[in-house]
C-alpha cells in the first residue's frame, strides 16, 4: 500500500482546487497514474486499497477518484456505488483493460463520470479532469449566487420566488400600512405566523409589541383571561390583577392563531371588542379602551364554518375585511430548492456542519413528496438530514423513511375512479349536510342552490324522515 501527496510540490498559485485520488491494486500502476495526474498540475493521493480511498472520500480529501475496475478487494462497480453512498458529490472515473461499449454504458448508468480504457489516452484524461475542475468552479459560483439569492428572496423571514408567494408579499406590503383586522388563512405549517410577523414588521406600529396567542391551546376560561385580563379574586387561582393581551399590546399587534377553534360564547366577546375596541377584565365592570391591531389565522374555511353554525357569521365578516391566503407547498414547488438552501444555512449554523447541498436524486425525492405538513415538514426533514449526514451532500439515505418511501395513503389518494354525475352530486350533498348537522337551510346556502331544489333532490334520493332538520 502506498500513499503519496504532492501538495508541497505544486505552487498554490497554479494548483487547481480539484483533488484527485488514484486507486489500483497494482502498486506500479497506481504510482504511474499518480505521476501522470501530478504532471497535469493536480494534487493527487494514491492507494492500492479501495477501503482507504473510501476513507479519503469520507474525510473530504478528494473530489475525483480514478479507479481500476478489476481489483481483488472490491471491483470497480461496487467501489463506485459505495463511493456515491459515502459522498453523492464525488466524481468517479473507472479505468479498465477490457473496455466495451456495454460496460461503459452500465458504468455511466450507475453514476460514473467516465469510463476509460488502458493504456490511458493522456489527452482525453487531461480533458476529462479539466472538465471536472471547471465543473467544480461552476458549482462554487452557483453556491455563491444561491447565497446572494437567498438574501434577495428573504422577505422579512419568509422565503419564496413562486408567483403565488410574490402575490402574498405584494399584498402584505399593501395591507401593512393600513390594516386594523387581517385574516390569514392556509393549511397547517404553511407559514401563517411568519406572514403575520411580516405584516407587523413593516407596519407603522412595528416598534410596538407583537403578541401571539394560540387559541387552540387554552380552555375558554383561561383564554378569556389571557385576552381580556382579570382582577384579583375573579376565579380560583387569580391571586393578582393582570392585564390581558389586548391591553398589554395596546399600540401594537395581537396575533390570534387558530381562531376557528374558539367557542361561540367567546366569539361574541371577541366581536364586541372588534366593534368597539373596548375590553373588560374578567371579574371587573370597568370598561377600558385599547388601540390594538388584530391579525387572526386559521387553517379552516371560516365561511363554511359560519354556514354550518360553528362560527359567528358577523365575526367572520368583521375579521375578513382583508384576507391573505398562504398557499400549500405543493402549489409552489419552485420554492422547494430555495427553501432547502435557506434551511441548510440555518441548520449548518445550528449544528456546526458544512453541508453544501442536496444530491440530485434526493432533490427528486423531495420534489415528489406530497408535503402534508407543508413548509414546517420540509424544515424538519432538512434539519434531521443535516444532523444525520456525514458527507457534504444530503442523499436519499439521509432523509426520513416516510419521505424516502411514501406510504400507501399517498398512493391511494391518487386513485381516481369514474362515477356517474348523479353519484358525485349525491356524495357531495351528503357531505355538506353532514357538515351542517342536517340543517337544510345552511346546506342549501353552502351549495349555492335554492332550498326547494335541495328538498326535491333529497326526496328523490332519500327515504322520508332523513335529514329532517330545517
The 8 nearest C-alpha neighbors of each residue, nearest first, counted from 0:
[[1, 47, 46, 48, 26, 2, 24, 45],
 [2, 0, 46, 45, 47, 3, 26, 30],
 [1, 3, 45, 46, 44, 4, 0, 47],
 [2, 4, 44, 45, 1, 5, 43, 46],
 [5, 3, 44, 6, 43, 2, 42, 45],
 [6, 4, 8, 7, 42, 43, 9, 3],
 [7, 5, 8, 9, 42, 4, 43, 10],
 [6, 8, 5, 9, 10, 4, 11, 42],
 [9, 7, 5, 6, 10, 4, 42, 11],
 [10, 8, 6, 7, 14, 11, 5, 40],
 [9, 11, 12, 13, 14, 8, 7, 6],
 [12, 10, 14, 13, 9, 15, 6, 7],
 [11, 13, 10, 14, 15, 9, 16, 40],
 [14, 12, 10, 11, 15, 9, 40, 41],
 [13, 15, 11, 12, 10, 9, 40, 41],
 [16, 14, 17, 41, 13, 40, 132, 42],
 [15, 17, 18, 14, 132, 41, 135, 136],
 [16, 18, 15, 132, 62, 19, 41, 42],
 [19, 17, 61, 42, 62, 43, 16, 41],
 [20, 18, 63, 43, 61, 64, 62, 42],
 [19, 21, 44, 64, 45, 43, 61, 65],
 [20, 22, 45, 65, 64, 44, 66, 46],
 [21, 23, 66, 46, 47, 45, 65, 29],
 [24, 22, 47, 29, 67, 25, 66, 28],
 [23, 25, 47, 70, 26, 48, 22, 29],
 [24, 26, 23, 28, 27, 29, 47, 30],
 [27, 25, 29, 28, 30, 24, 47, 23],
 [26, 28, 30, 29, 25, 31, 32, 23],
 [29, 27, 31, 25, 30, 26, 32, 23],
 [28, 30, 26, 23, 32, 27, 31, 33],
 [31, 29, 33, 27, 28, 32, 26, 34],
 [30, 32, 28, 34, 33, 29, 27, 35],
 [33, 31, 35, 29, 34, 30, 28, 36],
 [34, 32, 30, 36, 31, 35, 37, 45],
 [33, 35, 37, 31, 32, 36, 30, 38],
 [36, 34, 32, 38, 33, 37, 31, 39],
 [37, 35, 39, 33, 38, 34, 41, 32],
 [38, 36, 34, 39, 40, 41, 35, 33],
 [39, 37, 40, 35, 36, 34, 41, 33],
 [38, 40, 36, 37, 41, 35, 125, 34],
 [41, 39, 37, 38, 14, 42, 36, 9],
 [42, 40, 37, 39, 43, 15, 36, 14],
 [43, 41, 18, 6, 5, 19, 37, 40],
 [44, 42, 19, 20, 4, 41, 18, 37],
 [43, 45, 20, 4, 3, 21, 2, 19],
 [44, 46, 21, 2, 20, 3, 22, 33],
 [47, 45, 22, 1, 2, 48, 0, 21],
 [46, 48, 24, 23, 0, 22, 26, 25],
 [49, 47, 51, 50, 46, 52, 24, 22],
 [50, 48, 52, 51, 53, 22, 73, 47],
 [51, 49, 53, 52, 48, 54, 73, 72],
 [50, 52, 54, 48, 53, 49, 55, 46],
 [51, 53, 49, 55, 54, 50, 56, 48],
 [54, 52, 56, 50, 51, 55, 57, 82],
 [53, 55, 57, 51, 52, 56, 58, 50],
 [56, 54, 58, 52, 60, 53, 57, 59],
 [55, 57, 53, 59, 54, 58, 61, 60],
 [56, 58, 54, 55, 59, 85, 53, 390],
 [57, 59, 55, 56, 60, 54, 390, 61],
 [58, 60, 56, 57, 61, 55, 62, 390],
 [61, 59, 55, 58, 56, 18, 62, 57],
 [62, 60, 18, 19, 59, 56, 63, 20],
 [61, 63, 89, 18, 19, 17, 90, 64],
 [64, 62, 90, 19, 61, 91, 89, 20],
 [63, 65, 20, 91, 19, 21, 66, 92],
 [66, 64, 21, 92, 93, 91, 22, 20],
 [67, 65, 22, 93, 94, 64, 21, 23],
 [66, 68, 94, 23, 69, 93, 95, 75],
 [67, 69, 75, 95, 74, 94, 93, 70],
 [70, 68, 74, 67, 75, 71, 95, 73],
 [69, 71, 74, 73, 72, 24, 68, 67],
 [72, 70, 73, 74, 69, 24, 48, 49],
 [71, 73, 70, 74, 49, 48, 24, 50],
 [74, 72, 70, 71, 78, 77, 75, 49],
 [73, 75, 70, 69, 77, 68, 76, 78],
 [74, 76, 68, 78, 77, 67, 79, 69],
 [77, 75, 79, 78, 74, 80, 68, 106],
 [78, 76, 80, 79, 74, 75, 81, 73],
 [77, 79, 75, 81, 76, 80, 82, 74],
 [78, 80, 76, 82, 77, 81, 75, 83],
 [81, 79, 77, 83, 82, 78, 84, 76],
 [80, 82, 84, 78, 83, 79, 77, 85],
 [83, 81, 85, 79, 84, 80, 78, 86],
 [84, 82, 87, 86, 80, 85, 81, 79],
 [83, 85, 81, 82, 86, 87, 80, 394],
 [84, 86, 82, 83, 57, 81, 390, 87],
 [85, 87, 83, 88, 390, 84, 89, 82],
 [88, 86, 83, 89, 84, 358, 392, 394],
 [87, 89, 86, 392, 90, 358, 83, 391],
 [88, 90, 62, 86, 87, 63, 83, 91],
 [91, 89, 63, 112, 64, 62, 88, 92],
 [90, 92, 64, 111, 112, 63, 65, 93],
 [93, 91, 113, 65, 112, 114, 111, 64],
 [94, 92, 114, 66, 67, 65, 68, 115],
 [93, 95, 115, 67, 116, 68, 114, 66],
 [96, 94, 116, 97, 68, 117, 98, 67],
 [95, 97, 117, 116, 98, 94, 118, 68],
 [98, 96, 95, 99, 116, 117, 102, 94],
 [99, 97, 116, 96, 95, 102, 100, 103],
 [100, 98, 102, 101, 103, 97, 104, 116],
 [99, 101, 103, 102, 104, 98, 105, 114],
 [102, 100, 104, 99, 103, 105, 106, 98],
 [101, 103, 99, 105, 100, 104, 106, 98],
 [102, 104, 100, 106, 101, 105, 114, 107],
 [105, 103, 101, 107, 106, 102, 108, 100],
 [104, 106, 108, 102, 103, 107, 101, 109],
 [107, 105, 103, 109, 108, 111, 104, 102],
 [106, 108, 111, 110, 104, 109, 105, 103],
 [109, 107, 105, 106, 110, 104, 111, 103],
 [108, 110, 106, 107, 111, 105, 80, 79],
 [109, 111, 107, 108, 112, 106, 79, 83],
 [112, 110, 107, 91, 106, 113, 92, 109],
 [111, 113, 92, 91, 90, 107, 110, 114],
 [114, 112, 92, 111, 93, 115, 107, 91],
 [113, 115, 93, 103, 92, 94, 116, 106],
 [116, 114, 94, 93, 113, 95, 117, 119],
 [115, 117, 95, 98, 96, 94, 119, 118],
 [118, 116, 119, 96, 95, 94, 115, 120],
 [117, 119, 116, 120, 96, 95, 115, 121],
 [118, 120, 117, 121, 116, 115, 124, 123],
 [119, 121, 123, 122, 124, 118, 117, 116],
 [122, 120, 124, 123, 119, 125, 35, 126],
 [123, 121, 125, 124, 120, 126, 127, 119],
 [122, 124, 126, 121, 125, 120, 127, 119],
 [125, 123, 121, 127, 126, 122, 128, 120],
 [124, 126, 122, 128, 123, 127, 121, 129],
 [125, 127, 123, 129, 124, 128, 130, 122],
 [128, 126, 124, 130, 125, 129, 123, 131],
 [129, 127, 131, 125, 130, 126, 132, 124],
 [128, 130, 132, 126, 131, 127, 125, 133],
 [131, 129, 127, 133, 128, 132, 134, 126],
 [132, 130, 134, 128, 133, 129, 135, 127],
 [131, 133, 129, 135, 134, 130, 17, 128],
 [132, 134, 136, 130, 135, 131, 137, 129],
 [135, 133, 131, 137, 132, 136, 130, 138],
 [134, 136, 138, 132, 137, 133, 131, 139],
 [135, 137, 139, 133, 138, 134, 140, 132],
 [138, 136, 134, 140, 139, 135, 141, 133],
 [139, 137, 141, 135, 140, 136, 142, 134],
 [138, 140, 136, 142, 137, 141, 135, 143],
 [141, 139, 143, 137, 138, 142, 144, 136],
 [142, 140, 138, 144, 143, 139, 145, 137],
 [143, 141, 145, 139, 144, 140, 138, 146],
 [142, 144, 140, 146, 141, 145, 139, 147],
 [143, 145, 141, 147, 146, 142, 148, 140],
 [146, 144, 148, 142, 147, 143, 141, 149],
 [145, 147, 143, 149, 144, 148, 142, 150],
 [148, 146, 144, 150, 145, 149, 143, 151],
 [147, 149, 145, 151, 150, 146, 144, 152],
 [150, 148, 152, 146, 151, 147, 153, 145],
 [149, 151, 147, 148, 153, 152, 146, 154],
 [150, 152, 148, 149, 153, 147, 154, 146],
 [153, 151, 149, 150, 158, 148, 154, 159],
 [154, 152, 158, 150, 157, 151, 156, 149],
 [155, 153, 157, 156, 152, 158, 168, 197],
 [154, 156, 197, 157, 153, 200, 196, 193],
 [155, 157, 154, 153, 158, 193, 197, 196],
 [158, 156, 154, 153, 155, 193, 159, 194],
 [159, 157, 153, 152, 154, 338, 156, 160],
 [160, 158, 334, 164, 161, 152, 157, 337],
 [159, 161, 334, 165, 164, 162, 152, 158],
 [162, 160, 164, 163, 159, 331, 334, 333],
 [163, 161, 165, 164, 166, 160, 331, 167],
 [162, 164, 166, 161, 165, 167, 331, 326],
 [165, 163, 167, 166, 161, 162, 159, 168],
 [164, 166, 168, 162, 167, 163, 169, 161],
 [167, 165, 169, 163, 164, 168, 170, 162],
 [166, 168, 164, 170, 165, 169, 171, 163],
 [169, 167, 165, 171, 166, 170, 164, 172],
 [170, 168, 166, 172, 167, 171, 165, 173],
 [169, 171, 173, 167, 172, 168, 174, 166],
 [170, 172, 168, 174, 169, 173, 198, 175],
 [173, 171, 169, 170, 175, 174, 168, 176],
 [174, 172, 170, 171, 175, 176, 169, 177],
 [173, 175, 171, 178, 176, 172, 177, 170],
 [176, 174, 202, 198, 172, 177, 173, 171],
 [177, 175, 202, 174, 173, 178, 203, 172],
 [176, 178, 175, 174, 179, 173, 202, 203],
 [179, 177, 174, 180, 175, 176, 181, 292],
 [178, 180, 292, 293, 181, 177, 291, 294],
 [181, 179, 293, 294, 178, 318, 292, 320],
 [182, 180, 294, 321, 322, 318, 295, 183],
 [181, 183, 322, 295, 319, 296, 318, 294],
 [184, 182, 296, 323, 322, 324, 295, 191],
 [185, 183, 324, 297, 296, 298, 325, 323],
 [184, 186, 325, 298, 324, 326, 189, 187],
 [187, 185, 298, 189, 327, 188, 184, 326],
 [186, 188, 189, 298, 372, 185, 373, 190],
 [187, 189, 375, 373, 372, 190, 374, 186],
 [188, 190, 373, 374, 187, 186, 327, 191],
 [191, 189, 193, 192, 188, 194, 374, 325],
 [190, 192, 194, 193, 189, 183, 195, 296],
 [193, 191, 195, 194, 190, 196, 256, 296],
 [194, 192, 196, 190, 195, 191, 197, 157],
 [195, 193, 197, 191, 192, 196, 198, 190],
 [194, 196, 192, 198, 193, 197, 191, 199],
 [197, 195, 193, 199, 198, 194, 200, 192],
 [196, 198, 200, 194, 199, 195, 155, 193],
 [199, 197, 175, 195, 196, 200, 201, 171],
 [198, 200, 202, 196, 197, 205, 201, 195],
 [201, 199, 205, 197, 198, 202, 196, 155],
 [202, 200, 199, 198, 175, 205, 197, 203],
 [201, 203, 175, 199, 176, 204, 205, 200],
 [202, 204, 205, 176, 201, 175, 206, 199],
 [205, 203, 202, 207, 206, 251, 250, 199],
 [204, 206, 200, 202, 207, 199, 203, 201],
 [205, 207, 204, 208, 251, 203, 200, 202],
 [208, 206, 251, 204, 205, 250, 209, 248],
 [207, 209, 251, 248, 210, 252, 206, 250],
 [210, 208, 252, 253, 251, 211, 207, 248],
 [209, 211, 253, 254, 208, 252, 248, 212],
 [212, 210, 254, 253, 255, 213, 209, 256],
 [211, 213, 255, 214, 256, 254, 210, 253],
 [214, 212, 256, 215, 216, 255, 257, 211],
 [213, 215, 216, 257, 258, 256, 212, 217],
 [216, 214, 260, 213, 217, 257, 261, 258],
 [215, 217, 214, 213, 218, 222, 212, 257],
 [218, 216, 222, 215, 214, 221, 219, 213],
 [217, 219, 221, 220, 222, 216, 215, 214],
 [220, 218, 222, 221, 223, 217, 262, 265],
 [221, 219, 223, 222, 218, 224, 217, 225],
 [220, 222, 224, 223, 219, 218, 225, 217],
 [223, 221, 225, 219, 224, 217, 220, 218],
 [224, 222, 226, 220, 225, 221, 227, 219],
 [223, 225, 228, 221, 222, 227, 226, 229],
 [226, 224, 222, 243, 223, 228, 227, 244],
 [227, 225, 243, 244, 223, 224, 245, 228],
 [226, 228, 243, 280, 224, 223, 225, 278],
 [243, 229, 227, 242, 224, 280, 241, 225],
 [230, 228, 281, 280, 241, 224, 240, 282],
 [231, 229, 240, 233, 282, 232, 281, 241],
 [230, 232, 239, 240, 237, 238, 233, 229],
 [231, 233, 237, 234, 238, 230, 235, 239],
 [232, 234, 282, 231, 230, 237, 281, 229],
 [235, 233, 232, 237, 236, 282, 231, 281],
 [236, 234, 237, 232, 233, 238, 231, 239],
 [235, 237, 238, 234, 232, 233, 239, 231],
 [238, 236, 232, 231, 234, 239, 235, 233],
 [239, 237, 231, 236, 232, 240, 235, 230],
 [238, 240, 231, 237, 241, 230, 232, 229],
 [239, 241, 230, 231, 229, 242, 238, 237],
 [242, 240, 228, 229, 230, 239, 243, 231],
 [241, 243, 228, 246, 247, 229, 227, 244],
 [228, 244, 242, 227, 226, 225, 246, 245],
 [243, 245, 226, 247, 246, 248, 225, 227],
 [246, 244, 248, 243, 247, 226, 249, 227],
 [245, 247, 249, 243, 244, 248, 242, 289],
 [246, 248, 244, 245, 249, 243, 242, 208],
 [249, 247, 251, 245, 208, 246, 244, 250],
 [250, 248, 291, 246, 290, 251, 247, 289],
 [249, 251, 291, 290, 248, 207, 204, 252],
 [252, 250, 207, 208, 248, 249, 291, 204],
 [251, 253, 292, 209, 291, 293, 248, 208],
 [254, 252, 210, 293, 209, 211, 294, 292],
 [253, 255, 294, 211, 295, 210, 293, 212],
 [256, 254, 295, 212, 258, 213, 211, 294],
 [255, 257, 213, 296, 258, 295, 214, 212],
 [258, 256, 297, 259, 296, 214, 260, 215],
 [257, 259, 260, 256, 297, 214, 261, 255],
 [258, 260, 257, 261, 297, 299, 301, 310],
 [259, 261, 258, 215, 257, 214, 262, 297],
 [262, 260, 259, 258, 214, 265, 266, 263],
 [263, 261, 265, 264, 266, 260, 219, 310],
 [262, 264, 266, 265, 267, 310, 261, 311],
 [265, 263, 267, 266, 262, 268, 261, 219],
 [266, 264, 268, 267, 262, 263, 269, 261],
 [265, 267, 263, 269, 264, 268, 270, 262],
 [268, 266, 270, 264, 265, 269, 271, 263],
 [267, 269, 265, 271, 270, 266, 272, 264],
 [268, 270, 266, 272, 267, 271, 265, 273],
 [269, 271, 267, 273, 272, 268, 314, 266],
 [272, 270, 268, 274, 269, 273, 275, 267],
 [271, 273, 276, 269, 277, 270, 275, 274],
 [274, 272, 270, 276, 271, 275, 269, 317],
 [273, 275, 271, 272, 276, 270, 277, 317],
 [274, 276, 277, 272, 273, 271, 288, 278],
 [277, 275, 272, 273, 289, 288, 274, 290],
 [278, 276, 288, 275, 272, 287, 289, 286],
 [279, 277, 287, 286, 227, 272, 280, 288],
 [280, 278, 286, 285, 227, 287, 281, 283],
 [279, 281, 229, 228, 227, 283, 282, 230],
 [282, 280, 229, 283, 228, 224, 233, 230],
 [281, 283, 233, 230, 280, 229, 284, 232],
 [282, 284, 280, 285, 281, 279, 230, 229],
 [285, 283, 286, 279, 282, 280, 281, 287],
 [284, 286, 283, 279, 287, 280, 278, 282],
 [287, 285, 279, 278, 277, 284, 288, 280],
 [288, 286, 278, 277, 279, 285, 289, 280],
 [287, 289, 277, 276, 278, 286, 290, 275],
 [290, 288, 249, 276, 277, 291, 246, 287],
 [291, 289, 249, 250, 276, 288, 292, 251],
 [290, 292, 249, 250, 251, 252, 289, 293],
 [291, 293, 252, 179, 180, 251, 253, 294],
 [294, 292, 180, 253, 252, 254, 179, 295],
 [295, 293, 181, 254, 180, 182, 255, 253],
 [294, 296, 255, 182, 254, 256, 183, 181],
 [297, 295, 183, 256, 257, 184, 182, 258],
 [298, 296, 257, 184, 299, 258, 259, 256],
 [297, 299, 186, 185, 184, 187, 300, 257],
 [300, 298, 297, 301, 259, 184, 185, 304],
 [299, 301, 303, 302, 304, 298, 297, 184],
 [302, 300, 304, 303, 299, 305, 315, 259],
 [301, 303, 305, 304, 300, 306, 315, 312],
 [304, 302, 306, 305, 301, 300, 307, 445],
 [303, 305, 301, 307, 309, 302, 310, 306],
 [306, 304, 310, 312, 308, 302, 307, 303],
 [305, 307, 303, 441, 308, 304, 302, 445],
 [306, 308, 435, 304, 305, 309, 441, 303],
 [309, 307, 305, 306, 310, 304, 311, 435],
 [308, 310, 304, 307, 305, 311, 263, 306],
 [311, 309, 305, 304, 308, 312, 263, 301],
 [312, 310, 314, 313, 305, 315, 309, 266],
 [311, 313, 315, 305, 314, 310, 316, 306],
 [312, 314, 316, 315, 311, 317, 270, 318],
 [315, 313, 317, 311, 312, 316, 270, 318],
 [314, 316, 312, 318, 313, 317, 319, 311],
 [317, 315, 319, 313, 318, 314, 312, 320],
 [316, 318, 314, 315, 319, 320, 313, 273],
 [319, 317, 315, 316, 320, 180, 182, 314],
 [320, 318, 316, 321, 182, 317, 322, 315],
 [319, 321, 318, 317, 316, 322, 181, 180],
 [322, 320, 319, 181, 182, 323, 180, 318],
 [323, 321, 182, 319, 183, 181, 324, 320],
 [324, 322, 183, 184, 182, 325, 321, 167],
 [323, 325, 184, 185, 183, 326, 322, 167],
 [324, 326, 185, 184, 323, 189, 191, 327],
 [327, 325, 185, 324, 330, 328, 189, 163],
 [326, 328, 329, 330, 189, 373, 186, 325],
 [327, 329, 373, 331, 330, 332, 374, 326],
 [330, 328, 331, 332, 327, 369, 370, 373],
 [331, 329, 328, 327, 332, 326, 163, 333],
 [332, 330, 328, 333, 329, 334, 161, 163],
 [331, 333, 334, 335, 329, 330, 328, 366],
 [334, 332, 331, 335, 161, 336, 160, 337],
 [333, 335, 332, 337, 159, 331, 336, 160],
 [334, 336, 338, 332, 337, 333, 339, 366],
 [337, 335, 339, 338, 334, 340, 333, 362],
 [338, 336, 340, 334, 339, 335, 341, 159],
 [337, 339, 341, 335, 340, 336, 334, 342],
 [338, 340, 336, 342, 337, 341, 343, 335],
 [341, 339, 343, 337, 338, 342, 344, 336],
 [342, 340, 338, 344, 339, 343, 337, 345],
 [341, 343, 345, 339, 344, 340, 346, 338],
 [344, 342, 340, 346, 345, 341, 347, 339],
 [343, 345, 347, 341, 342, 346, 340, 348],
 [344, 346, 342, 343, 348, 347, 341, 349],
 [347, 345, 349, 348, 343, 344, 350, 342],
 [346, 348, 352, 344, 350, 351, 349, 345],
 [347, 349, 351, 346, 345, 350, 344, 352],
 [348, 350, 346, 347, 351, 345, 352, 344],
 [349, 351, 347, 352, 348, 346, 386, 385],
 [352, 350, 348, 347, 349, 353, 346, 386],
 [353, 351, 347, 350, 354, 348, 385, 346],
 [352, 354, 347, 355, 391, 351, 348, 390],
 [355, 353, 391, 392, 356, 352, 347, 385],
 [356, 354, 391, 392, 353, 357, 343, 142],
 [355, 357, 392, 354, 393, 358, 391, 340],
 [358, 356, 393, 392, 361, 362, 394, 359],
 [357, 359, 361, 394, 360, 392, 393, 87],
 [358, 360, 362, 361, 363, 357, 394, 87],
 [359, 361, 363, 362, 358, 364, 395, 394],
 [362, 360, 395, 364, 358, 394, 363, 359],
 [363, 361, 359, 365, 360, 364, 366, 358],
 [364, 362, 360, 366, 361, 365, 359, 367],
 [363, 365, 361, 367, 362, 366, 368, 360],
 [366, 364, 362, 368, 367, 363, 361, 402],
 [365, 367, 363, 364, 368, 362, 332, 335],
 [368, 366, 364, 365, 363, 369, 362, 370],
 [367, 369, 365, 366, 370, 364, 402, 405],
 [368, 370, 371, 367, 329, 409, 366, 405],
 [371, 369, 373, 372, 368, 376, 329, 328],
 [372, 370, 373, 369, 376, 187, 328, 327],
 [373, 371, 376, 370, 188, 375, 187, 374],
 [372, 374, 370, 328, 188, 189, 376, 371],
 [375, 373, 377, 189, 376, 188, 378, 328],
 [374, 376, 188, 378, 377, 373, 372, 379],
 [375, 377, 372, 379, 374, 378, 373, 380],
 [378, 376, 374, 380, 379, 375, 381, 373],
 [379, 377, 375, 381, 376, 380, 382, 374],
 [378, 380, 382, 376, 377, 381, 383, 375],
 [379, 381, 377, 383, 378, 382, 384, 376],
 [382, 380, 384, 378, 383, 379, 385, 377],
 [383, 381, 379, 385, 380, 384, 378, 346],
 [382, 384, 386, 380, 381, 385, 379, 387],
 [385, 383, 381, 387, 397, 386, 398, 382],
 [386, 384, 382, 383, 387, 388, 381, 346],
 [385, 387, 383, 384, 388, 382, 350, 352],
 [388, 386, 384, 385, 383, 397, 389, 398],
 [389, 387, 385, 390, 397, 384, 386, 393],
 [388, 390, 387, 391, 57, 85, 392, 386],
 [391, 389, 86, 392, 388, 57, 85, 354],
 [390, 392, 354, 355, 353, 86, 393, 389],
 [393, 391, 356, 357, 390, 354, 355, 358],
 [392, 394, 357, 358, 388, 397, 356, 384],
 [393, 395, 361, 358, 397, 396, 392, 357],
 [394, 396, 361, 397, 398, 403, 360, 393],
 [395, 397, 394, 398, 403, 399, 393, 400],
 [398, 396, 384, 395, 394, 388, 393, 387],
 [397, 399, 384, 395, 396, 403, 400, 402],
 [400, 398, 402, 401, 403, 397, 380, 384],
 [399, 401, 403, 402, 404, 398, 405, 396],
 [400, 402, 404, 405, 403, 399, 406, 398],
 [403, 401, 400, 399, 404, 405, 368, 398],
 [402, 404, 400, 401, 398, 399, 405, 395],
 [403, 405, 401, 402, 400, 406, 399, 364],
 [406, 404, 401, 402, 403, 409, 407, 368],
 [405, 407, 408, 409, 404, 401, 410, 402],
 [406, 408, 410, 409, 411, 405, 412, 404],
 [409, 407, 411, 406, 410, 412, 405, 413],
 [410, 408, 412, 407, 411, 406, 405, 413],
 [411, 409, 407, 412, 413, 408, 414, 406],
 [410, 412, 408, 414, 413, 409, 407, 415],
 [411, 413, 409, 410, 414, 408, 415, 407],
 [414, 412, 411, 410, 415, 409, 408, 416],
 [415, 413, 411, 412, 416, 410, 409, 417],
 [416, 414, 413, 417, 412, 411, 418, 410],
 [415, 417, 418, 414, 413, 419, 412, 423],
 [416, 418, 415, 419, 420, 423, 422, 414],
 [419, 417, 420, 422, 416, 423, 421, 415],
 [418, 420, 422, 421, 423, 417, 424, 425],
 [421, 419, 423, 422, 424, 418, 425, 417],
 [420, 422, 424, 419, 423, 425, 418, 426],
 [421, 423, 425, 419, 424, 420, 426, 418],
 [422, 424, 420, 426, 425, 421, 427, 419],
 [425, 423, 421, 427, 422, 426, 420, 428],
 [424, 426, 422, 428, 427, 423, 421, 429],
 [427, 425, 429, 423, 428, 424, 422, 430],
 [426, 428, 430, 424, 429, 425, 423, 431],
 [427, 429, 431, 425, 430, 426, 432, 424],
 [430, 428, 426, 432, 427, 431, 433, 425],
 [429, 431, 433, 427, 428, 432, 434, 426],
 [430, 432, 434, 428, 433, 429, 442, 435],
 [433, 431, 437, 435, 429, 434, 430, 442],
 [432, 434, 436, 430, 435, 431, 437, 429],
 [433, 435, 431, 432, 436, 430, 307, 437],
 [434, 436, 307, 432, 433, 438, 437, 442],
 [437, 435, 433, 434, 438, 432, 307, 468],
 [436, 438, 432, 466, 435, 468, 433, 439],
 [439, 437, 468, 469, 435, 436, 440, 441],
 [440, 438, 442, 469, 441, 443, 437, 468],
 [439, 441, 443, 442, 438, 469, 450, 444],
 [442, 440, 444, 306, 443, 439, 438, 307],
 [443, 441, 439, 445, 444, 440, 432, 431],
 [442, 444, 446, 440, 448, 445, 450, 441],
 [445, 443, 441, 447, 442, 446, 440, 448],
 [444, 446, 442, 443, 447, 441, 306, 303],
 [447, 445, 443, 444, 448, 442, 431, 428],
 [446, 448, 444, 445, 443, 449, 442, 450],
 [449, 447, 443, 446, 450, 444, 452, 453],
 [448, 450, 452, 451, 443, 453, 447, 444],
 [449, 451, 453, 452, 443, 454, 440, 448],
 [452, 450, 454, 453, 449, 455, 448, 456],
 [451, 453, 455, 449, 450, 454, 456, 448],
 [452, 454, 450, 456, 451, 455, 457, 443],
 [455, 453, 451, 457, 456, 452, 458, 450],
 [454, 456, 452, 458, 453, 457, 451, 459],
 [455, 457, 453, 459, 458, 454, 452, 460],
 [458, 456, 454, 460, 461, 459, 455, 453],
 [457, 459, 455, 456, 461, 460, 454, 462],
 [460, 458, 456, 457, 461, 455, 462, 454],
 [459, 461, 457, 458, 456, 462, 425, 455],
 [462, 460, 457, 458, 459, 463, 465, 456],
 [461, 463, 465, 464, 458, 460, 459, 457],
 [464, 462, 465, 461, 458, 467, 466, 457],
 [465, 463, 467, 466, 462, 461, 468, 458],
 [464, 466, 467, 463, 462, 461, 457, 468],
 [467, 465, 437, 468, 464, 438, 439, 432],
 [468, 466, 465, 464, 469, 437, 438, 439],
 [467, 469, 438, 437, 466, 439, 436, 465],
 [468, 438, 439, 440, 467, 437, 466, 441]]
